[in-house]
């Protein structure tokens, strides 16, 4: 188990380093307090720091007893979530952050709950709309700049 976790941590570190290096090539269109490249630098730096810390704990920390066999009980949901995350990231840049967040959150909640009942879907949509509205309020309050897209 530790070997697999260590491999994942190394891959995460390499991915974050690649994004970090690529963030320096993001063009600036307007002057902003925090540029898109700064967001990438902050997030990737935190990811690298956490992964290196966890890797050090795994390699040099206490020798815990290895766990048993890991069983993934719902692999379809994991694959679906990965695909939805990619679509969300694409939608974020094309149709807008708030619209993409609302759609992603509503669909993900329905998938995780395993529901197809219209009343439950409406409840999740209302929850997604409330959360997205809260994000809009917070982003507006802190003047967070988002990319210009099809929908605000």
N, C-alpha and C positions, 0 to 999 in steps of 0.2 A: 504494500500500500504506500509506504513512504517513497519508494522508487518512482511510482507513478505520479505522486504528488510533486516530487522534486522535478520530474520532467516537465510537468505542467507549469510549475513556477518558472523554470528556465525559459519555456516558450513564451509565457506572459511577459517576462523581462525583455526578451528579444523583440516581441511585438511592440511593447511600450517604447523601447529604444528606437525602433524604426519610425513609429508615429512621431516621437519626439524630434527626431532628425528631420522628418518631413514637414513638421510644423513651422520650421523656419523659412519655408518656401511659400507660405500662404500669402497671397497678395493682399495689400491693404487698400480699401476703397474709400473709407472715411476714417477720420481720426476718432478713436474710441478710447474710453478709459482702460478697458481690457480688450485687447485684440483677440481674434480667434486663435492666433498662434499662442497667445499667453494662456488661454484656457487649456489648450493641448499640452503645453509645457507643465502647467500645474497638475493636471490630472495624470499625465504620464509619469511625472516625477514622483507623485504619491504612490502610483501603482508600482513603480520600480522599488521604491523604499520599502513598501509593505512586503513585496515578493522577496526581496533580498533578506529582510528580517526573518520572514517565515522560513526561507531556505536555510539561513544560518541556524535557526532553532532546530530544524529537522536534522541538519548535519552534525551540529555540535552540542545540541541539547541532550536532555536525558534520553536514555535508550528505553523508550516505551515498548511494551510488548506489541508485536504486530497484530493487527486486527484480522478478522476472518475475511472471507470472500465478500466482495462488494457486489450486491445485486441491484441492478437498475430496474425498478418495477414498472416504469412508464417511459420507455425510450421514445415512443412516438411524440409524447408531449415535449420532451427535451429537444428533439429535432424540429418540431413545430415552433417552439419558442426561439430557437436559433434563426430559423427562416423569418419569423415575424420580426425579430430584432433587426435583421438586414433590411427588410422592407420598411421598417420604421425609420432606420437611418437614412434610407433613400428618400422616403417621404418627407422627412424633416427638411431636406434641402430643396425639394421640389414643390410641395404643396403647403408647407408651413409647420412650425413646431407644435402649435396648439391643436390644429386639426389632426395631425399625425398622432399626437399624444392621446387625444380623445379616442381615436379609432383603435390604436394599439392597446390602450388600457381596457377598453370595453371588450374587445375580442379576446384578449388574454384572460380576463376574469371569467368570461363564458367558457373558454377552453379548460381552464383549471378547475372550474366548478363542475364541468361536464354537463352543463344544462342547455336545453333547447327550448325551454318554456318561455313564451313571450313576456310574461310578467317578470320573470327573473332577469331576462335580458334587458328589459326596460329599467329595472332597478339598478343593474350594473351600468347602464348608459347614463342614468341620472348621477350615479356616483362618479363615473368618469368625467362627466360634465362639471360636476362640483369641484373635483380635484383640478381639472384643467383651468377652471375659473380662478381657483386659488393660486395656481401657478402664474396665471396672467396678472393677477393683482400683485403678487410678490415681484415678478419680473418688472412690472411697471413701476413699483415703488423704488426698486433699486436701479432702475434705468438700464436693465440688461438689454444689450443690442442683439437682435436675432437677424438671420439672413433675410433679405427681401425675397419673398416667394409668392406663389399664386394666391394663397390666402394668408392674410396678415401673419 
